[in-house]
Amino acid sequence: MEAAYAKGFQDLRIVTPCCQASTNLNELIYEPPSGLARYSLAISSPETFLAPQIIEKLEEILGVKLKQVWFHV
């Protein structure tokens, strides 16, 4: 996204970080809830979403708002 921004969104070609596939930003399909992030926190094999008070504490520590998203491999 930063590279596309730097080029005025004229060149939308990218290589995906997950599988190194060549594509472009217009071809990506976002299924809610989804989004773009600079980093991620991962919990292996959770049984449920984290409790709101845990999210609030993590947000306080990190200084940013967090959003829980299930990730399936």
Backbone bond lengths (Angstrom), bond angles and torsions (degrees), N, CA, C in turn:
res aa  C-N    CA-C-N  psi(-1)  N-CA   C-N-CA  omega(-1)  CA-C   N-CA-C  phi
1 M - - - 1.434 - - 1.531 109.81 -
2 E 1.336 116.48 -40.50 1.457 119.45 179.35 1.526 111.50 -63.53
3 A 1.330 116.61 -39.89 1.467 120.17 179.35 1.525 110.19 -65.24
4 A 1.331 117.35 -41.84 1.472 121.07 178.16 1.523 110.23 -63.31
5 Y 1.318 116.80 -42.04 1.463 121.29 178.32 1.530 110.76 -61.49
6 A 1.342 115.55 -44.75 1.470 120.27 -178.73 1.524 111.97 -60.89
7 K 1.339 116.48 -27.14 1.470 121.05 -179.98 1.525 111.35 -99.80
8 G 1.340 117.08 18.21 1.458 120.69 178.02 1.519 112.98 66.38
9 F 1.323 117.40 25.85 1.469 124.39 -178.48 1.530 112.05 57.35
10 Q 1.328 116.56 29.06 1.462 121.67 175.96 1.529 111.26 -84.58
11 D 1.328 116.43 -31.42 1.468 121.44 -179.86 1.520 107.47 -117.93
12 L 1.324 118.06 107.14 1.456 122.18 -175.67 1.526 113.19 -100.96
13 R 1.336 116.66 12.07 1.467 119.69 178.52 1.530 109.81 -70.76
14 I 1.344 115.28 138.91 1.463 121.40 177.61 1.521 109.84 -142.86
15 V 1.318 115.45 165.58 1.457 123.14 169.13 1.520 105.12 -116.97
16 T 1.330 116.54 122.28 1.455 120.04 -176.25 1.527 110.71 -68.14
17 P 1.345 117.08 139.84 1.461 119.70 -178.71 1.520 113.36 -72.51
18 C 1.338 117.54 -21.75 1.466 120.14 -175.70 1.525 112.63 -76.83
19 C 1.332 116.85 -44.32 1.477 119.04 -174.03 1.528 112.58 -131.84
20 Q 1.317 116.45 8.45 1.467 122.01 177.72 1.518 112.56 60.64
21 A 1.339 117.69 29.26 1.466 121.92 178.82 1.529 109.95 -83.35
22 S 1.313 116.71 140.16 1.460 121.65 175.49 1.525 108.98 -82.99
23 T 1.324 116.74 130.85 1.465 122.52 178.65 1.524 107.47 -156.07
24 N 1.324 117.30 -166.66 1.456 119.51 171.42 1.521 108.71 -138.86
25 L 1.305 116.84 160.74 1.456 121.28 -173.92 1.522 112.72 -59.95
26 N 1.327 118.17 -29.27 1.463 120.64 179.12 1.523 112.77 -71.54
27 E 1.321 118.32 -18.82 1.467 121.80 -178.56 1.520 113.53 -92.20
28 L 1.327 117.70 -10.08 1.460 119.97 -179.86 1.523 110.04 -69.70
29 I 1.316 116.57 141.11 1.465 122.36 178.75 1.529 107.65 -113.38
30 Y 1.321 115.01 118.30 1.457 120.75 -179.29 1.523 109.15 -100.52
31 E 1.330 116.85 120.18 1.455 121.75 177.69 1.526 107.86 -106.78
32 P 1.333 117.73 121.78 1.464 121.04 -176.14 1.523 111.84 -61.39
33 P 1.331 119.67 146.93 1.461 123.88 -9.17 1.524 110.16 -80.50
34 S 1.275 116.77 133.89 1.460 121.28 179.87 1.516 109.07 -151.08
35 G 1.298 115.89 173.66 1.452 119.88 178.94 1.513 110.80 172.13
36 L 1.305 114.81 -174.28 1.452 122.23 178.04 1.525 107.81 -108.79
37 A 1.317 116.26 143.84 1.458 119.86 -178.07 1.524 110.20 -143.88
38 R 1.306 115.10 155.34 1.453 120.60 176.15 1.529 110.57 -86.81
39 Y 1.315 117.34 -23.12 1.455 121.40 178.76 1.521 108.96 -154.84
40 S 1.309 116.19 171.50 1.460 120.30 176.60 1.520 109.26 -142.44
41 L 1.301 115.07 152.89 1.462 122.87 171.22 1.513 105.32 -111.70
42 A 1.304 117.53 131.57 1.463 120.21 -176.92 1.524 110.81 -120.85
43 I 1.321 114.90 139.69 1.454 122.24 174.41 1.521 106.45 -121.34
44 S 1.311 116.60 122.07 1.457 120.65 -177.53 1.522 111.35 -78.01
45 S 1.317 115.88 130.02 1.465 124.19 174.72 1.526 115.02 51.72
46 P 1.336 118.19 51.81 1.467 118.70 176.98 1.528 109.72 -71.60
47 E 1.312 116.51 150.27 1.462 120.02 178.39 1.526 111.45 -91.23
48 T 1.330 117.20 -24.03 1.464 122.07 179.47 1.524 108.74 -149.04
49 F 1.316 115.76 172.94 1.460 120.31 171.01 1.521 108.76 -63.84
50 L 1.323 117.14 155.54 1.458 120.66 175.99 1.523 109.53 -69.37
51 A 1.314 116.34 147.90 1.463 121.65 178.82 1.530 109.53 -65.09
52 P 1.328 117.48 146.97 1.466 121.13 -179.11 1.528 113.84 -54.05
53 Q 1.328 117.83 -36.43 1.464 119.47 -179.03 1.528 111.67 -68.34
54 I 1.326 117.19 -29.79 1.468 120.05 176.09 1.521 109.60 -70.73
55 I 1.335 116.90 -43.33 1.470 120.66 177.39 1.519 109.96 -59.85
56 E 1.333 117.40 -45.24 1.465 121.24 179.96 1.525 111.37 -59.87
57 K 1.323 118.16 -41.98 1.464 121.76 178.73 1.529 110.87 -65.14
58 L 1.330 116.95 -43.36 1.467 120.08 177.56 1.527 110.75 -62.59
59 E 1.328 117.71 -41.86 1.462 121.51 178.06 1.520 110.82 -61.40
60 E 1.326 116.12 -40.39 1.469 120.84 178.36 1.523 110.52 -63.13
61 I 1.318 116.66 -44.91 1.469 121.51 -179.20 1.531 110.80 -65.28
62 L 1.341 116.45 -44.98 1.465 121.10 -175.23 1.523 113.65 -82.63
63 G 1.333 116.71 -22.88 1.464 120.14 -179.02 1.516 113.50 76.20
64 V 1.327 117.05 23.00 1.471 121.57 178.29 1.524 109.16 -141.56
65 K 1.333 116.72 159.38 1.453 121.59 174.29 1.527 108.53 -79.33
66 L 1.323 116.42 143.10 1.457 121.81 179.54 1.524 110.43 -116.92
67 K 1.317 115.22 154.40 1.457 121.91 176.20 1.519 107.90 -133.78
68 Q 1.327 116.97 128.56 1.451 120.55 178.21 1.525 109.81 -84.29
69 V 1.316 115.00 132.58 1.462 121.38 178.47 1.515 107.41 -137.58
70 W 1.344 116.36 128.54 1.471 119.90 175.56 1.516 108.35 -71.89
71 F 1.311 115.81 134.81 1.460 122.27 179.72 1.521 107.60 -121.43
72 H 1.309 116.69 122.56 1.462 121.32 -179.80 1.520 109.12 -112.27
73 V 1.310 115.79 130.99 1.461 121.27 179.53 1.502 108.67 -99.28
